[in-house]
Amino acid sequence: MAALSASVWWRGSRAGAAALVLLAGCSWLARAERRRTSRALAAAILDHPDPETVEQGAPACLLMVDGLIQGEPGNRELLRTGAELYTAYAAAFLDPGSPRAARLSGRALAYAFRALGPGEALRTMGFDNFEARLAAMARRDVPALYALGTAWAGWILSRGEDLEAVAELGRVEAIMARVVALDEGYRDGGAHLCLGVLRSAFPEGLGGRPEDGRRHFLRAIELAGGRDAMHKVLFAQHYARRAFDRGLHDRLLREVLARGDDAPGHALTNALARRKARELLDSADGWFGGSRREMDR
């Protein structure tokens, strides 16, 4: 799990997804007569290049969605929005191992279970029954499945080295594999990205499948079409670092930093990605050993 915590598991439920779901939550909160204004505000948030500004305003959205859920506790769309908002905020702006991240990820997961329908039963039923439930789900279930998968991954991350929590990763992988089967392009290939991280984060002796993870990263990057820079950042962090491939690592991160043009709706996502890319490049000598110049000799 140490490798996952280094990933800012969405500071990369995906740091790109963090921006997207902040939009989804805030726009949902608007009353019908204000939807147009809300959509314009949400678009402005996604295109805002300063993560600190968004971070300061996000807690108001969290409190508002909590209040709406209290008023409509059976509204699955609202529950999914709450799960996504809490997952995104914790992933984008909190230390994954902090008590606050643990609290907020717990709330996200509780909302996500309620949003999908079967609820906590998905956590406790035998794995064969769990897979059968997933197999019965259709494309219309993808948003709720994806919200559950990202919330569950964030919840596991916030528990650090808790082996009971880590043991639930198999269910997260199964959820994301089902999302891939139903709609692999959802959220710019976010399920592929999640599987790339999960399968690259552990050595093969502990169940890791790094080359499988590499294939998922490449497919996520292809599906994103260059819009989401965080895909390359996580590829560098989780695969290239694990494989000790500094050439790939530095190339990916420099590509992220070299692009100054952001697709509409991705400015915030990519600002977070560039910030993380700089951190990874600054720490690369310590990770790989030796300087870039020494390695090129």
FENDADA-V805805 format. One record per helix or strand. SS is the DSSP state (H for helix, E for strand). FROM is the first residue (numbers start at 1). LEN is the number of residues. If there is no record, write none. Layout:
# FENDADA-V805805
ss=(SS	SS)
from=(FROM	FROM)
len=(LEN	LEN)
This chain:
# FENDADA-V805805
ss=(H	H	H	H	H	H	H	H	H	H	H	H	H	H	H	H	H	H	H	H)
from=(2	8	15	32	51	76	99	121	127	139	163	169	186	204	210	230	246	267	284	292)
len=(5	3	14	15	21	18	18	4	9	20	4	15	15	3	15	11	13	16	5	5)
